[in-house]
Amino acid sequence: MNVTELARRLKMTTSELLAKLPELGFDIGKRAIKVSPDLVDKIISAIEADRKKSSASAVAQAVTEIKLSDKNGSAEPKKEFTKIIKIPEVIIVKDFAEKLGLSVVKVIGELMKNGIMTSLNERIDLSTATIIGEDLGFKVEAMSEDEVAGAQVEVSDQKLKEVLKNIKSENAIIRPPVVVVMGHVDHGKTKLLDAIRETNIIDQESGGITQAIGAYQAQTHGQLITFLDTPGHEAFKSMRSRGSKIADVAIIVVAADDGLKPQTMEVIDLVQKEQLPFVIAINKIDKEGADIDRVKKELSEINLIPEDWGGKTICVPISAKEKKGLNELLDMVLLVADMEDLKSDPTVRAIGTIIEAHVDKGEGPVATVLIQAGTLRPGDLIVAGQVAGKIRLLRNFKGEDAQEALPSMPVKILGLREVPRVGDILEVTDDKKMVKELLKKASYKKEAHARFVQNSAVKEEEGAVVPTLNLIIKADVLGSQEAIEESLSRFVDPEVKVKVIKKGLGNVTDADVLAAQAGLAIIVAFKVKNFPGVEELARDKKVELKYYEIIYKLLEDVEERLKTLLKPEVIRTELGQIQILAIFRTEKNSMIAGGKILTGVIKPKTKAKVIRAGEFITMGDLTELRAGKQIVNEAHAGEECGFKFIGEPIIKEHDVLEVYQEEIKERQLQVKHS
């Protein structure tokens, strides 16, 4: 067995395992790659026994410290908060101690003081961690969903890099390159893939825009190439980023009649940041107004000098519509891939990256995984992030059943218990105990998260109430759901906000309608339908249910709704003051009076506050202004005037009218642009 595989099974890093083995009497060498089969079980037993011993020792030491503390008087006084730490809703005691920068013994001791008997490898929830943290002088806060997701992605990326780096086997073979097709919306990415694969999926895409990551394989010159099609619309920025991290080569599509666009610049920055080799495909050369030299000039201006201009940037003119230049493009892709020396070992346990996930009405949780090492087969026990299961069925990109998935092959898998996160690392394992523990942990985490959300809702918005648009999001796949949520975060106006009170994958259900009714929410359904009777229930419950096929239509509607929630801005301009000298007529809802203008310029069709002895009495409107017997449009300081006051008729002599104008101005919704 490989050392790295044994380390994963024991939930340790390779370096930790190699450092621990000599302490337990196993001398296999500091640079060992493999472990003799007859030693594997002995090493596992020794490691587990050592862990139990360490845990028991930690508990015993904690008990001793508590007794000493009680013997010497009261326990150590609480410290002032010295540091703020953020943790997920559930955390292992050992990890919690590391976050605090304290010994496990200290943390277990504090838990025992609070009546919680636990070991270093057991879990505690957020509320428990908060109490213990405060006792130890720390302020404990919950990680946001974005922070948790970011941490998981970082760990997953590092884990995959470590596994792929440590694969050094005589069984390694050259694998097909993984090519990501990127570029600005409507520059022809999907049409290019159609031409390469001689299919026509673009007619199935709403508005001709790719709405989710697709993975396909094609063959040229007897060599397989795996293609990833990433969406080009602004809303799918995170999905494009995800595509670049698992690819070997990028094709950046630029329309010859349109040139470089903001999203083109974004993907160029992305591939350069990831140090991903790329080829520029100058598409639509058949269109009127196509200008290949203009595109090359724009590339030169950002330091990407085309090869035929003396630089190193490979540019291939193509027409996806007329299938021109495709062979030259694929030749260049293979040439770039050959220089990368792409190899993998198909004999190890399979490992890969989840590139799409959703819930299918008939099949349950379904995920698409790109295998990066090893071979995946039906019957394999798998773990993907916080989700586990057993492979029931594999399907290739054509929807055909497959008996195995080799490196660089995209394949749909059935058999997971839950929907994994896009970007999670999928691994094959034989540790049934670990899988059961993971399923238990996921269930525990879900319950703790529900409690946390419930508690947070009680504490939220103790101050002024902000007008809120509540949404329930139902999407076809996880990538779409994430893209919608990321796009909604760009609405940053402090006067209104969007709140997603529930989200999920698959069709709209009765439960969604009832949740929307309770939460005064709108249901937005993206590329999904509903179960029978749902629309009728929505009408009965007066719940608005909106369906969308294109994401920017959804965002436009949300933006318009937020604008209606914005209170218009009232701009008040002070004009002047009138000292009341006489009351000429008093009616039920109005008065006619006269006075002297003390300051400013008085105009009709304005508003006035009535001030008596420095106190506010009432307010109304000045609808008519006279100088003598003439109707005038304004009167100035020092002049006398008569006027009609519409409002409560309680003005008296010597009162002062403060006259002002009000202008109603529609507010512009504040939107953060990426």
Order of alpha helices (4+ residues) and beta strands (2+ residues): alpha-alpha-alpha-beta-beta-alpha-alpha-beta-alpha-beta-alpha-beta-beta-alpha-beta-beta-alpha-beta-alpha-beta-alpha-beta-alpha-beta-beta-beta-beta-beta-beta-beta-alpha-beta-alpha-beta-alpha-beta-alpha-beta-alpha-beta-beta-beta-beta-beta-beta-beta-beta
